[in-house]
């Protein structure tokens, strides 16, 4: 059969995302900082967008009262393009002084010198010692390669052979350089495992040949499992005689490099503030730092056909930028409204949490909020991404309030977060000499009306980073 080309008429239904809808979807999952960067970039690329200085901010009611009739946009005049439609949908944004928020007090920021700080890293500290204590160029070169392969805790993550292959050095030279670096401060740095790290520190304080060194070199696994009686039996010592040596080991630093690589504090700026007004909780958006946009009146005048300074090409360019600017402003406002709706819905569902704390956090899924505000689950999912809420109980990510529930014997579902909090409190109140096993925790929760499997308790305990009962046991 020969291949032929034919024309057919076909009727189909398909979803087409317009550029404006794509832009609105793109803005939803953005954090406040990301949105601020995007708006600043749009102001650079689109000349019709501008930001009014802070001193010109005024309430919307005052703007409407003070707006003169002469300031109406020239685009209201007869024109071939549908300016009337834009005026109908975006009339508020065309006012020169439009602002969506009330004026805020401008606070003087501290000098930049008061906010700058520098912290030395572990590699800087070791390289400084290497330059002072080593005059051999070859040893310095190998030492820099070793220091470059240390992790944040100070452990060497590459083998001696791998380091030797980096510069085609002899393995004996690399081992000599490694022994030299292991004498640097902090003691225990450049070790290849925990046993070597603790051994370096024990020898540095002059406890060679003591039971403490023997525990590290021969019975470290037993010590990690808290099998102190077994260690005492192997060493031929009583537990009371062994106790001082174990205390010495416990005071050693298993991560010597961590003190030079401190974890940087991550400061969160909430996107939503939950404030209690009388007997109700109200969600207020945090728009601090977001540039408030408006349409530049200078470029709007170019749309007037009667203007002598504009031609068709200029007006076409301004029209395109005009549409882009209006849809951006509309998308930003729609984003803010959607976040406010989701935050208000979360407040309604989690009222007990806001009043009493984590123990009263109720199970919640995206579908519940989506049905409450009349939107799709995917929209709610985008809204709660990278967003934080400031509540009377603290600052939480918006995703924190969405958890599955576990049925109780009282007929009400209990949030998994509440159960984790209960497990933590049970373990905190246990006898350190007789820690509770996962099975015993299951029995305690069953008496409280919560039916959970032992593996579920084990999973929650691991998520809370709580060790097993054997590892929590204290023998003396």
Secondary structure, 3 states (H helix, E strand, C coil): CCCCCCCCCCCCCCCCCCHHHHHHHHHHCCCHHHHHHHHHHHHHHCCCEEECCHHHCCCHHHHHHHCCHHHCCHHHCCCCCCHHHHHHHHHHHHCCCCCCCCCCCCCCCCCHHHCCCCCCCHHHHHHHHHHHHCCCHHHHHHHHHHHCCECCCCEECCCHHHHHHHHCCCHHHHHHHHHHHCCCCCCCCCECCHHHHHHHHHHHCCCCCCHHHHHHHHCHHHHHCCCHHHHHHHHCCCHHHHHHHHHHHHCCCCCHHHHHCCCCCCCCCCCEEEEEECCEEEEEECCCCCCCEEECHHHHHHHCCCCCCCCHHHHHHHHHHHHHHHHHHHHHHHHHHHHHHHHHHHHHHCHHHHHHCHHHCCCECHHHHHHHHCCCHHHHHHHCCCCEEEECCEEEEHHHHCECEEEECCCCEEEHHHHHHHHHHHHHCCECCECCCHHHHHHHHHHCCECCCHHHHHHHHHHCCCCCHHHHCCCC
